[in-house]
């Protein structure tokens, strides 16, 4: 089974910016989704994103596998391990 990582953010979210920098520094791939766009808002509702930033791992059919909310280094490390 393959999976994809989605990163739900907004342009004004400072923790989102910090998490994006952390992911880039540590070579972790995630598709960024801006919840302020219509499509991003729809996707955030589909995965029940309530806080930012949120990382979501989905299977190849888009089903939720796991998620982590906020930028907490140990949680993010575990998410990508």
Backbone as JSON, one array per atom type, in Angstrom:
{
  "sequence": "XXXXXXXXXXXXXXXXXXXXXXXXXXXXXXXXXXXXXXXXXXXXXXXXXXXXXXXXXXXXXXXXXXXXXXXXXXXXXXXXX",
  "N": [[0.85, -1.18, 0.0], [0.57, 2.18, -0.87], [1.24, 5.48, 0.37], [0.4, 8.92, 0.99], [1.45, 12.12, 2.09], [-0.19, 14.85, 3.47], [-0.08, 18.31, 4.1], [-1.72, 20.54, 5.94], [-2.19, 23.96, 5.9], [-2.04, 27.55, 6.45], [-1.46, 30.78, 4.99], [-0.92, 32.7, 6.97], [-0.18, 31.41, 9.25], [2.09, 30.97, 11.67], [3.26, 28.69, 13.09], [2.86, 26.84, 11.04], [4.6, 27.71, 9.06], [7.02, 27.25, 10.37], [6.94, 24.46, 10.62], [6.94, 23.71, 7.9], [9.52, 24.57, 7.19], [11.02, 22.88, 8.85], [10.33, 20.37, 7.75], [11.43, 20.63, 5.18], [14.16, 20.92, 5.8], [14.67, 18.42, 6.85], [14.22, 16.72, 4.78], [11.62, 15.69, 4.26], [8.73, 14.83, 2.5], [5.72, 16.46, 1.67], [2.48, 17.22, 0.54], [1.43, 20.41, 0.28], [-1.45, 22.01, 1.5], [-3.44, 24.71, 1.25], [-5.69, 25.91, 3.45], [-7.23, 28.12, 3.08], [-7.94, 28.33, 0.47], [-10.58, 27.5, -1.84], [-10.61, 24.72, -2.66], [-8.78, 23.66, -0.84], [-10.07, 24.22, 1.57], [-12.29, 22.55, 1.33], [-11.01, 20.03, 1.32], [-9.88, 20.09, 3.88], [-12.14, 19.94, 5.46], [-13.01, 17.4, 4.75], [-11.07, 15.76, 5.92], [-11.38, 16.47, 8.49], [-9.9, 18.58, 9.68], [-9.02, 20.63, 12.27], [-7.24, 22.3, 13.53], [-4.22, 24.13, 12.94], [-0.73, 23.75, 12.23], [-1.6, 20.77, 10.38], [-0.67, 17.49, 9.79], [-1.42, 14.9, 7.58], [-1.67, 11.52, 6.81], [-2.54, 9.66, 4.04], [-4.07, 6.88, 2.34], [-3.79, 5.24, -0.93], [-6.35, 5.51, -1.92], [-7.24, 7.76, -0.72], [-8.05, 7.47, 1.86], [-7.97, 8.09, 5.36], [-5.07, 7.47, 7.22], [-3.36, 8.22, 9.36], [-2.81, 11.05, 11.56], [-1.28, 14.13, 12.65], [-1.36, 16.86, 14.81], [-0.37, 20.23, 14.99], [2.93, 21.63, 15.64], [5.17, 19.77, 16.85], [8.19, 18.55, 17.55], [9.0, 15.83, 18.42], [6.58, 14.42, 17.89], [6.25, 14.83, 15.14], [8.57, 13.61, 14.17], [8.0, 10.95, 14.89], [5.73, 10.54, 13.32], [6.86, 10.47, 10.75], [8.49, 8.26, 10.94]],
  "CA": [[0.0, 0.0, 0.0], [1.29, 3.44, -0.91], [0.58, 6.55, 1.1], [0.78, 10.29, 0.65], [1.34, 13.02, 3.24], [-0.77, 16.17, 3.2], [0.2, 19.3, 5.13], [-2.73, 21.6, 5.92], [-1.6, 25.2, 6.38], [-2.56, 28.81, 5.93], [-0.32, 31.7, 4.81], [-0.68, 33.52, 8.16], [0.08, 30.51, 10.37], [3.52, 30.89, 11.95], [3.69, 27.3, 13.29], [2.87, 26.18, 9.73], [5.87, 28.11, 8.41], [8.1, 26.56, 11.07], [6.86, 23.05, 10.26], [7.4, 23.59, 6.51], [10.98, 24.68, 7.21], [11.52, 21.64, 9.44], [10.17, 19.29, 6.77], [12.41, 20.85, 4.11], [15.48, 20.66, 6.36], [14.8, 17.0, 7.13], [13.9, 16.0, 3.54], [10.32, 15.02, 4.32], [7.83, 15.33, 1.47], [4.3, 16.61, 1.99], [1.74, 18.09, -0.36], [0.86, 21.5, 1.07], [-2.82, 22.39, 1.17], [-3.82, 25.97, 1.88], [-7.11, 25.79, 3.8], [-7.94, 29.33, 2.7], [-8.42, 28.19, -0.91], [-11.81, 26.69, -1.85], [-10.31, 23.29, -2.7], [-8.14, 23.33, 0.43], [-11.1, 24.24, 2.6], [-13.07, 21.33, 1.15], [-10.2, 18.9, 1.78], [-9.72, 20.17, 5.33], [-13.39, 19.44, 6.04], [-13.06, 15.97, 4.5], [-10.19, 15.09, 6.89], [-11.74, 17.02, 9.81], [-8.8, 19.4, 10.19], [-9.59, 21.64, 13.16], [-6.16, 23.18, 13.96], [-3.09, 24.19, 12.01], [-0.68, 22.89, 11.06], [-1.98, 19.36, 10.53], [-0.13, 16.52, 8.84], [-2.33, 13.78, 7.4], [-1.21, 10.46, 5.9], [-3.68, 9.02, 3.39], [-3.74, 5.77, 1.45], [-3.93, 5.59, -2.34], [-7.74, 5.86, -2.19], [-7.56, 8.98, 0.02], [-8.51, 7.15, 3.22], [-7.11, 8.55, 6.44], [-4.27, 6.48, 7.92], [-2.99, 8.83, 10.63], [-2.6, 12.49, 11.49], [-0.67, 14.79, 13.8], [-1.77, 18.26, 14.84], [0.59, 21.12, 15.61], [4.34, 21.41, 15.34], [5.88, 19.22, 17.99], [9.23, 17.78, 16.87], [8.9, 14.38, 18.64], [5.4, 13.89, 17.2], [6.52, 14.86, 13.7], [9.55, 12.56, 13.93], [7.3, 9.67, 14.97], [4.85, 10.48, 12.14], [7.65, 10.11, 9.58], [9.34, 7.07, 11.15]],
  "C": [[0.89, 1.24, 0.0], [0.52, 4.47, -0.11], [1.14, 7.88, 0.66], [0.58, 11.13, 1.9], [0.82, 14.37, 2.77], [-0.43, 17.07, 4.39], [-0.81, 20.43, 4.98], [-2.17, 22.83, 6.62], [-2.47, 26.39, 5.99], [-1.39, 29.78, 5.86], [0.02, 32.5, 6.07], [-0.32, 32.71, 9.39], [1.59, 30.37, 10.6], [4.0, 29.48, 12.29], [3.73, 26.51, 11.98], [4.18, 26.47, 9.01], [7.04, 27.37, 9.05], [8.11, 25.07, 10.7], [7.33, 22.83, 8.82], [8.92, 23.66, 6.43], [11.61, 23.41, 7.78], [11.45, 20.49, 8.44], [11.21, 19.41, 5.66], [13.82, 20.51, 4.59], [15.73, 19.17, 6.54], [14.38, 16.12, 5.95], [12.64, 15.15, 3.62], [9.41, 15.66, 3.28], [6.41, 15.38, 1.99], [3.68, 17.54, 0.96], [1.05, 19.15, 0.48], [-0.53, 21.86, 0.56], [-3.18, 23.62, 1.98], [-5.32, 25.91, 2.17], [-7.91, 27.04, 3.45], [-8.41, 29.3, 1.25], [-9.69, 27.34, -0.87], [-11.55, 25.19, -1.83], [-9.68, 22.83, -1.39], [-9.13, 23.28, 1.58], [-11.93, 22.96, 2.53], [-12.3, 20.11, 1.66], [-10.03, 18.92, 3.3], [-10.99, 19.68, 6.03], [-13.47, 17.92, 5.89], [-12.23, 15.19, 5.54], [-10.37, 15.64, 8.31], [-10.57, 17.77, 10.47], [-9.41, 20.54, 10.99], [-8.55, 22.66, 13.63], [-5.03, 23.1, 12.94], [-1.79, 24.3, 12.78], [-1.16, 21.48, 11.39], [-1.35, 18.56, 9.4], [-1.09, 15.35, 8.78], [-1.69, 12.78, 6.43], [-2.45, 9.76, 5.37], [-3.2, 7.87, 2.51], [-4.02, 6.17, 0.01], [-5.37, 5.85, -2.77], [-8.18, 7.13, -1.45], [-8.07, 8.72, 1.42], [-7.49, 7.57, 4.26], [-6.39, 7.37, 7.1], [-3.91, 7.0, 9.3], [-2.83, 10.33, 10.43], [-1.9, 12.96, 12.75], [-0.98, 16.27, 13.68], [-0.71, 19.08, 15.57], [2.01, 20.8, 15.19], [5.06, 21.07, 16.63], [6.9, 18.25, 17.41], [9.13, 16.28, 17.16], [7.71, 13.75, 17.91], [5.62, 13.82, 15.7], [7.54, 13.77, 13.34], [8.87, 11.18, 13.92], [6.39, 9.48, 13.75], [5.62, 10.0, 10.91], [8.53, 8.88, 9.76], [8.69, 5.8, 10.63]]
}
